[in-house]
């Protein structure tokens, strides 16, 4: 290899094997990058299968996609029960859901959520708020639990 005074190579007389090895190394880099990309895609697919497709459900027998809906229903039940408790403390009587909404004590735009409708059952100063799914198909593999809350402020599943 001949160089000029500034160190730039003027003439290169490298053996043919060295040049072929340099070309092969360049092609190997591309293949390694493709292999790394495929391995990364396989790992991401595995993570997707484990964590997103097999998410635990909040209630046994329900679909993972129902988790958000059931959380919203539980939140609505708690809100209705809190307003009902406040109403009983102020007026010493239990009132229906329509009366709570019309009086302005309960700020609910919709009286249902994702197929669940709400109902307040009164007996004196005691109450029970239920949420039932109206379109629960018979024989469906997806279960639609009916939920209820009472003056104890505990949401539970009912039959």
N, C-alpha and C positions, 0 to 999 in steps of 0.2 A: 504494500500500500504506500503510495507516494503522497506526500502532503506539501503544500506550499508554505511560505514563511508565516502565514497567518493561521495555519493549522487546518485548512480546508483540504479535504481529500481530492486529489487531482485524478489519480488513476488507482483503480481497485482491481487487484488480481486475486480475488478470493476463489477458492475451489468451488466447483459446481455444487458439491454436497452442502456447503455452507449456505448458498443461496436457496437451495431447495428446502433446507431446514427452516430458513426464515419465512418462506412462503407457507409451509405447513403450520408453523406456529401461529401465523395470522389466521388461517382457516380454523385451527383448533380453538382459538379465542371465540370465534363466532359460535361454534358448536357448544362450547362450554356455557356461553351466555344463553343459548336456546335451552339447554338442559336445565340450567338454573331457573329459567322462567317456567318451564314445565313442572319442576319440583315445587316451586312457589305456588303455582296454580293448584296443584294437587293438595298441598297443605291447606290452602285457603278453602278449598272445596270440603275437605275433611272437617275443618272448624265450622263451616256453615252447616254441615250435616249434624254435627254434635250439638251445637249450641242454639242454632236458630230453628231448625226443623224439629228438634226434640226438646223444646222448652217445657219446663214443668208447668202444669196448669195450677190455678189457684184452688180449684175444686176437683175432686176425683171424678173422672168420667167426662169432664168437659174438655173442649178443644182449647189449645193454647191461645188461639185468636180471641177467645171469649174473655180472657183475663182482663182486658181493658174495659170491656162492657160490664163485667161483673163488679169491677172496682168502682165504676161510675154508679151502678145501681146501689152498691153499699153506701157510697157517699150521699146519694140522694135520700136513702132511708135514714141515715144519721141526721141530715139536715131537716127532714120532715119531723123526726122524733124530737129534735131539739126545739123546734118551733112549737110543737104540740105540748111539750113539757112547760115551755114558757107561757103558753096560753092557759094551761091548767093552773099554773101558779098565779097568774093575774086574774083570771075569771072563774076559777074553780069548776071548769067544765071542759070536756073534750068536744072538739068540733071536727067536722068532716074536712077532707082535703080541699074540696071546692070552697068552703068557708075560709080556710086558712089563706088560700090564694086570693080570693076576692077581697078579704079584709086588708091585704097588703102585708100580712105578717110573714108570709112565705113567698119568696121571689123565685118562682119556677116558670120558665117560659113554656116548657113542655111537661106534660104530666105523664110522660112515658119515656123510656129509653131503650132503644134497640129491641123492641118487641116486649119489654117488661112494662106492665102498667101497675100503678100504685093505688092502694086503698087503705083508708084509716078505719079501723073498727073501734068503736067507743063503748065503754060500759062504765058509766059514772065518771069518775076522775081517772080511770085507767084506760089505756089505749094499746093498740097494736097496729103497726104499719106493715103491710105486706106488699111484696113485689112478686107478681106472677107473670110468666111468659105466656103470651096469648097464642102463639103459633108453634108450640112445641109439638112436632109431628110424632105420631105413634110409631114405635119401632125404630126410631132414629138412633144411630150410634152416638150422636152428640146429645148430651144430657143438659137440660135447661133447669137448673135448680130454682125452686121457689124460696125466697128469702123473707125474713120478718125481723122486726125489732119492736121491743116494748119499752116500758118506762125505765127498765134497767139499763137501757142503751147498749144492749148486746145484740149484734146481728147474727142470726143463725138460720140454718136451713130448715124448712118445714115441708110437710108432705102435701 
